[in-house]
Each structure stands twice: as structure tokens, then as C-alpha cells.
Amino acid sequence: HVPAGDGVAWIVEGWHLFKMAPLMWIIALVVSCVAFVLLGLLRGVGALVGLFLKVVLFAGFMVGCRELERTGSFDLEHLFAGFRRNLASLLIVGAVTLACAFAIVFITIVFMAITIGMQVLVQDPKDLYTVLMASGLSALMGLLLMLALLTPLAMAYWFAPALIVLNGLGAFGAMKASFMGCLRNFIPFLVYGVLMTLLACAAALPFFLGFIVWIPLAIASTYAAYRGIFTEKAAAAPVAATP
């Protein structure tokens, strides 16, 4: 368990990590975006490969954060560290996440189809307003159900890449540890989530250009949260280094 205030500290520590090498953060982000755009050109298989690549690259960012904290340097090769360390476990995390996400979407669609169908049968078809309102309520309930099911999945995924590539855990052990770490620290994560959402709104104002900083901050603060929960508390002010 960590205090609620750590939700703020993770963001501050993430910002320090970003300031240590802002140019390399932006370059790594651009390289990642280009890779996903190119994969997007491959219909069908591109999206599937992109999901697995996301897990591997996220693990690489965690390695980069650790090197920044330890040595003050962040090289582009760190981004691809996941291809060299425990790749199989990272791919299993991607496969499990994909399978669970598909199952959740399927359950949500079935739930919405059944509830909306029942509303249409029960209500007077001549009262279009009532039918639409009832159908809209059923759709809202379906979305809430999907959110409720996706939240535990996100909790299991969040720290899994870091635990695999930095601690050597297996795929399922990492996902279990990630879930329990999030569950036991619900309050600080609530604080963190609210603040990051507000920062995302601010980043979206200047034509979404602020996300060039917000995305690295989200990644670096995730590393800070990982350090604070699973190892030791990250340094509040890492040593400065030139980009």
C-alpha cells in the first residue's frame, strides 16, 4: 500500500524523467507512431501485429526509464529491449489481453442485443419515444458493463510489461501482480487518474500538440508508479542530464 499522495508524486517523478531527455522521448514517440502507421496500412494482420508490438514497445520504454534513472541516458535501442528480453512472456500478455478484450466486446454486444430486443418487444411499438428511451438506457447499461469488465483487464495489463522485462516474471504472474498492485492502491490510482485526465484535457487544447508531452509523461509516470509499488520509491529528483 502507498499513500494517496503518491498519485501526485508519480506524475512529478514522471515529469523529471521526461525533462532528463525530452528530445529522445519525442524521437522514441515518433518512431513508435510511424511503426503503428505502417502496420495500419496492412489490413487485418496489421492491427493484430500492432497490438503485440505495443506490449513490446511499452516494455522497452520501461527499460528506457530505468536507464534514465540509473545513468541519465535514454537511447533508442532501449525501445526495442523487449525483443531481447522475455519476448515470449510479453507476447502471451498481448494474446491474453486481446482474447479477453474480444470476449468482453462479445459479451457486451450480446447483452445489449438481448436487452434492447426485450425493450422493443415489451414497449408499445407505436410509442417511438418510449422505445428509443428504453433502448438508449439498455445501450448505456451495456457500455457500463463493458467498462466494468475492461477495468480489471487494464489493471492486469498496466504493470505487466515492466514486471516481465525488469523483474523476469512470467506472463500470468506479472498480470496477477499488476492487478493486485492496482487493487491494493485504488485511492492513489484514483488521484493519479483524475490528474492525468485533467492534464490530457489541457494537452488537447492547442490542436492536440500537448500530447507530444502528455504521452511520454503517462509512460514515465507509469514507471514511477511501478517503482513505488513493486520495488522502492523512485527518486523525487533524478540527476540532470543533457538530452
Residue pairs with C-beta under 8 A, 6 or more apart in sequence:
1 184
1 185
2 185
2 188
2 228
2 229
3 188
4 187
4 188
4 190
4 191
5 188
5 191
6 185
6 188
6 225
6 228
7 187
7 188
7 189
7 190
7 191
7 192
7 193
7 195
8 191
8 192
8 195
9 224
9 228
9 236
10 188
10 192
10 221
10 222
10 224
10 225
10 228
11 192
11 195
11 196
11 199
11 217
11 221
11 224
12 236
13 220
13 221
13 224
13 227
13 234
13 235
13 236
13 238
14 217
14 218
14 219
14 220
14 221
14 222
14 223
14 224
15 217
15 220
15 221
16 236
16 237
16 238
17 65
17 68
17 69
17 220
17 223
17 224
17 238
18 25
18 213
18 216
18 217
18 220
19 240
20 68
20 72
20 74
20 238
20 239
20 240
20 241
20 243
21 68
21 72
21 73
21 74
21 241
21 243
22 216
22 243
23 243
24 64
24 74
24 75
24 76
24 243
25 74
25 216
25 220
26 212
26 216
27 76
28 61
28 64
28 74
28 76
28 79
28 216
29 212
29 215
29 216
31 76
31 79
32 57
32 79
35 53
35 57
36 50
36 53
36 54
39 46
39 47
39 49
39 50
39 53
40 46
40 47
40 50
42 49
48 98
51 94
51 97
51 98
52 90
52 91
52 94
52 95
54 94
55 82
55 90
55 91
55 93
55 94
55 97
55 161
56 80
56 82
56 83
56 87
56 90
56 91
56 94
56 161
57 79
57 80
57 82
58 82
58 161
58 219
59 81
59 82
59 85
59 90
59 161
59 162
59 164
59 165
60 78
60 79
60 80
60 81
60 82
60 165
61 78
61 79
61 219
61 223
62 161
62 162
62 165
62 166
62 222
62 223
62 226
63 78
63 81
63 82
63 85
63 165
63 166
64 74
64 75
64 78
64 79
64 81
65 74
65 219
65 220
65 223
66 166
66 223
67 73
67 74
67 75
67 78
68 74
68 238
68 241
69 227
69 234
69 235
69 238
72 238
72 239
72 240
72 241
73 241
81 165
82 90
82 161
82 165
85 164
85 165
86 164
86 165
86 168
88 171
89 164
89 169
89 170
89 171
89 174
90 161
90 164
90 165
90 171
92 171
92 172
93 157
93 160
93 161
93 164
93 171
93 174
93 175
96 171
96 172
96 175
97 153
97 157
100 153
101 150
101 153
104 146
104 149
104 150
104 153
105 146
107 145
107 146
107 149
108 142
108 143
108 145
108 146
108 149
109 142
111 141
111 142
111 145
112 138
112 139
112 141
112 142
115 138
115 141
115 142
116 135
116 138
116 139
119 131
119 134
119 135
119 137
119 138
120 131
120 135
122 134
123 130
123 131
123 134
124 130
124 131
125 131
152 179
155 178
155 179
155 182
155 183
156 175
156 176
156 178
156 179
157 175
157 178
158 178
158 182
158 222
159 174
159 177
159 178
159 181
159 182
159 222
159 225
159 226
159 229
159 230
160 171
160 174
160 175
160 177
160 178
161 174
162 222
162 223
162 226
162 230
163 169
163 173
163 174
163 177
163 178
163 226
163 230
164 170
164 171
164 174
166 226
167 174
167 230
169 177
177 230
181 229
181 230
182 189
185 229
189 225
192 221
192 225
196 217
196 218
196 221
199 214
199 217
200 211
200 214
202 210
203 209
203 210
203 211
203 213
203 214
204 210
204 211
223 234
224 234
227 233
227 234
228 234
